[in-house]
Amino acid sequence: MKTSFYKYQGAGNDFIMVDNRNLEFKASTALIAKLCNRRFGIGADGLILLENEVENSVDFKMVYYNSDGNESTLCGNGGRCIVAFAKQLGIIQKSCHFMAIDGLHQAHFEAELVSLSMPDVHLIQSYHSESFYLNTGSPHHVDFLSSIAGLDVQKEGARIRNSNLYGKAGSNINFVEVQDNFMKIRTYERGVEDETLACGTGVTAAAIAAHFAKKITGNEVAVQAIGGDLAVRFLLQNQVYTHIELVGPAKFVFKGEIECEA
């Protein structure tokens, strides 16, 4: 069976989008891994299904799979990209509410950018002054370094991701360089098992951890990922990070059809 798909990217974090409101696309681990394969498939960091949500009064539901074919936790850049996709399909206009695996999200367009609400952060675990763990819809380890330019992210990320710190489930791993109120970031993503050009939940985690560690001030942080620029906004209220927003580009790349036999 041939399936129509759309390719989107947010700061270089790229996704296959499928309009699955008719539920004709039957997801399997093998099929999704094949479609995401960069040599034998379309190629992407993940695949996202846009489906109807019947139990809640929202515009749509987001179902996200990592490139290894497994359904995963929240993807921030994928969330922003599915909002742009919903607009292209005519489902929404300037704002929306949608359901993801971690619950309800709101999003709106700011000119060419998409702003996505992220979950509150109640707990930040500190290993030492330069290393933290927190969950921003997906689990993230954050290491602050003096420079990330020459770092072997594949090697170091895999080492920490598979260490005894996080057990079988593992964690995404972020390496961050702070310069005044500006940050550079490189991320190793579990499920992709490699460095990606950007990670929305990782950028969010890095910004919150940097504020928590008093490495930055203010309630908005500019972040430079390998694939482009993002921003994170937040408030700190009663020791809880609330009103968190991830802001950045979400670009349509191309549309196509592919035979969906695993």
C-alpha positions as CSV (number, residue, x, y, z in Angstrom):
1,M,0.0,0.0,0.0
2,K,1.3,3.4,-0.9
3,T,1.2,6.1,1.8
4,S,1.5,9.8,1.4
5,F,4.0,11.5,3.7
6,Y,5.3,15.0,4.4
7,K,8.8,15.8,5.5
8,Y,9.3,18.6,8.1
9,Q,12.3,19.9,10.0
10,G,12.7,22.1,13.1
11,A,16.3,23.4,13.5
12,G,17.5,20.4,11.6
13,N,15.6,17.9,13.7
14,D,13.7,16.1,10.9
15,F,10.5,14.1,10.9
16,I,8.2,12.1,8.6
17,M,4.6,13.3,9.0
18,V,1.6,11.1,8.2
19,D,-2.0,12.3,8.2
20,N,-3.5,9.3,9.9
21,R,-7.0,10.6,10.8
22,N,-8.5,7.7,8.8
23,L,-6.3,5.2,10.7
24,E,-5.1,3.5,7.5
25,F,-1.5,3.7,8.4
26,K,-0.6,0.6,10.5
27,A,2.5,1.4,12.6
28,S,5.0,-1.3,13.3
29,T,8.5,-1.1,14.7
30,A,10.1,-2.6,11.5
31,L,8.1,-0.4,9.2
32,I,8.9,2.9,11.0
33,A,12.6,2.0,11.4
34,K,12.7,1.3,7.6
35,L,11.0,4.6,6.7
36,C,13.4,6.6,9.0
37,N,16.5,4.8,7.6
38,R,18.6,7.4,5.8
39,R,19.9,4.9,3.2
40,F,17.0,2.6,2.5
41,G,14.0,4.8,3.4
42,I,12.9,8.4,3.5
43,G,15.3,9.3,6.3
44,A,14.4,11.1,9.5
45,D,15.0,11.4,13.3
46,G,11.5,10.2,13.9
47,L,8.0,9.6,12.4
48,I,4.9,11.4,13.7
49,L,1.2,10.4,13.1
50,L,-1.4,13.1,13.2
51,E,-4.7,11.5,14.4
52,N,-8.1,12.6,15.6
53,E,-8.6,12.8,19.4
54,V,-12.1,11.9,20.3
55,E,-12.0,11.9,24.1
56,N,-10.8,15.5,24.6
57,S,-11.8,18.8,23.0
58,V,-8.6,19.3,21.1
59,D,-7.6,19.8,17.5
60,F,-5.6,16.6,17.0
61,K,-3.4,14.0,18.6
62,M,0.3,13.5,18.1
63,V,1.8,10.0,18.1
64,Y,5.6,10.0,18.0
65,Y,8.1,7.3,17.1
66,N,11.8,7.4,17.3
67,S,13.9,6.3,14.3
68,D,14.4,2.9,15.9
69,G,10.7,2.3,15.4
70,N,9.6,2.5,19.0
71,E,6.9,4.9,20.3
72,S,8.6,7.4,22.5
73,T,8.1,10.2,25.0
74,L,7.5,13.9,24.0
75,C,9.5,15.4,21.1
76,G,9.6,19.2,21.3
77,N,10.7,20.0,17.8
78,G,8.4,17.3,16.5
79,G,5.6,19.0,18.4
80,R,6.3,22.3,16.8
81,C,6.5,20.5,13.4
82,I,3.2,18.8,13.7
83,V,1.6,22.1,14.5
84,A,2.9,23.5,11.2
85,F,1.7,20.3,9.5
86,A,-1.8,20.7,11.0
87,K,-1.8,24.2,9.6
88,Q,-0.8,23.0,6.1
89,L,-3.7,20.5,6.3
90,G,-6.1,23.2,7.1
91,I,-6.9,21.8,10.6
92,I,-5.8,24.9,12.4
93,Q,-5.0,28.5,11.7
94,K,-2.9,30.5,14.2
95,S,-3.1,28.5,17.4
96,C,-4.2,25.0,18.6
97,H,-4.5,22.5,21.4
98,F,-3.3,18.9,20.9
99,M,-2.7,15.8,22.9
100,A,0.7,14.1,23.1
101,I,1.9,11.1,25.1
102,D,2.5,13.3,28.1
103,G,-0.8,15.2,28.0
104,L,-2.2,18.5,26.6
105,H,-0.1,21.0,24.7
106,Q,-0.8,24.5,23.4
107,A,0.9,26.1,20.4
108,H,0.7,29.3,18.4
109,F,2.5,30.9,15.5
110,E,4.8,33.9,15.9
111,A,5.5,35.0,12.4
112,E,7.6,32.2,10.9
113,L,8.2,30.6,14.3
114,V,6.1,28.1,16.3
115,S,5.8,28.4,20.1
116,L,5.0,25.2,22.0
117,S,4.0,24.9,25.6
118,M,6.1,22.4,27.6
119,P,5.3,20.6,30.8
120,D,6.2,22.1,34.2
121,V,9.4,21.0,35.8
122,H,9.1,20.3,39.5
123,L,12.3,18.3,40.1
124,I,15.9,18.8,39.0
125,Q,18.5,16.3,40.2
126,S,22.0,17.6,40.7
127,Y,24.9,15.2,40.5
128,H,27.5,18.0,40.9
129,S,27.8,21.7,39.9
130,E,28.1,20.9,36.2
131,S,25.8,17.8,35.8
132,F,22.0,17.6,36.1
133,Y,19.0,15.4,35.3
134,L,15.4,16.5,34.7
135,N,12.3,15.6,32.7
136,T,10.8,18.0,30.2
137,G,8.4,15.5,28.6
138,S,11.4,13.3,27.9
139,P,14.3,12.5,30.3
140,H,17.5,14.6,29.9
141,H,21.0,14.5,31.4
142,V,22.7,17.9,31.1
143,D,26.5,18.4,31.3
144,F,27.9,21.9,31.3
145,L,31.3,22.2,29.6
146,S,33.7,25.0,28.9
147,S,33.6,24.1,25.1
148,I,31.6,21.6,23.1
149,A,33.1,22.2,19.7
150,G,35.5,19.2,19.6
151,L,33.5,16.8,21.7
152,D,32.8,13.3,20.4
153,V,29.1,13.4,21.2
154,Q,28.4,9.9,19.8
155,K,31.0,8.3,22.1
156,E,30.4,10.3,25.2
157,G,26.6,10.4,24.8
158,A,26.4,6.7,24.3
159,R,28.6,6.1,27.4
160,I,26.4,8.2,29.7
161,R,23.1,7.1,28.1
162,N,24.0,3.4,28.8
163,S,25.6,3.9,32.2
164,N,24.3,2.7,35.5
165,L,22.9,6.2,36.1
166,Y,19.8,5.5,34.0
167,G,19.3,1.8,33.7
168,K,17.8,0.1,30.7
169,A,15.5,3.0,29.8
170,G,18.4,5.3,29.4
171,S,18.3,9.1,29.0
172,N,18.9,11.7,26.3
173,I,22.3,13.4,26.9
174,N,23.0,17.1,26.4
175,F,26.4,18.9,26.3
176,V,26.0,22.6,26.9
177,E,28.3,25.6,26.7
178,V,27.1,28.8,28.3
179,Q,28.2,32.3,27.2
180,D,26.5,35.0,29.2
181,N,22.7,34.6,28.6
182,F,23.3,32.5,25.4
183,M,23.9,28.8,25.1
184,K,25.3,26.3,22.6
185,I,24.1,22.7,22.8
186,R,24.8,19.3,21.3
187,T,22.5,16.4,22.0
188,Y,22.7,12.6,21.9
189,E,19.2,11.2,21.5
190,R,18.1,7.8,22.7
191,G,16.1,6.0,20.1
192,V,18.1,7.6,17.4
193,E,21.3,6.5,19.2
194,D,23.3,9.3,17.7
195,E,23.8,13.0,17.8
196,T,20.9,14.9,16.2
197,L,21.1,18.5,14.8
198,A,18.7,19.7,17.5
199,C,16.4,18.4,20.3
200,G,13.6,20.5,21.6
201,T,13.1,18.8,24.9
202,G,16.9,18.8,25.3
203,V,17.1,22.5,24.6
204,T,14.4,23.1,27.2
205,A,16.1,20.9,29.8
206,A,19.4,22.7,29.2
207,A,17.8,26.2,29.6
208,I,16.0,25.2,32.8
209,A,19.1,23.5,34.3
210,A,21.3,26.5,33.4
211,H,18.9,28.8,35.2
212,F,18.6,26.4,38.2
213,A,22.5,26.4,38.4
214,K,22.6,30.2,38.2
215,K,24.6,30.1,35.0
216,I,22.1,32.4,33.3
217,T,19.7,35.1,34.4
218,G,16.3,36.2,33.0
219,N,13.3,34.2,31.8
220,E,14.2,33.8,28.2
221,V,17.3,32.0,26.8
222,A,18.6,31.9,23.2
223,V,20.1,28.5,22.3
224,Q,22.2,27.6,19.3
225,A,21.9,24.0,18.2
226,I,23.9,22.5,15.4
227,G,20.9,22.8,13.1
228,G,19.6,26.2,14.0
229,D,18.5,28.7,16.7
230,L,15.8,28.1,19.3
231,A,14.6,29.9,22.4
232,V,13.1,28.9,25.7
233,R,10.9,31.0,27.9
234,F,9.8,30.2,31.5
235,L,8.7,31.4,34.9
236,L,9.9,30.2,38.3
237,Q,7.1,30.1,40.7
238,N,7.3,28.5,44.2
239,Q,10.4,26.5,43.1
240,V,8.5,25.1,40.1
241,Y,9.4,26.1,36.5
242,T,6.1,26.9,34.8
243,H,4.7,28.6,31.6
244,I,7.6,27.0,29.7
245,E,7.6,27.6,25.9
246,L,9.9,26.3,23.2
247,V,10.1,28.6,20.3
248,G,11.7,28.1,16.9
249,P,11.3,27.3,13.2
250,A,9.2,24.4,11.8
251,K,9.7,24.1,8.0
252,F,8.0,22.0,5.4
253,V,10.6,20.2,3.2
254,F,8.8,18.0,0.7
255,K,5.9,15.6,0.1
256,G,6.0,12.2,-1.4
257,E,4.6,8.7,-1.5
258,I,6.2,5.4,-0.4
259,E,5.3,1.8,-0.4
260,C,4.7,0.9,3.2
261,E,5.7,-2.8,3.4
262,A,8.2,-3.5,6.2
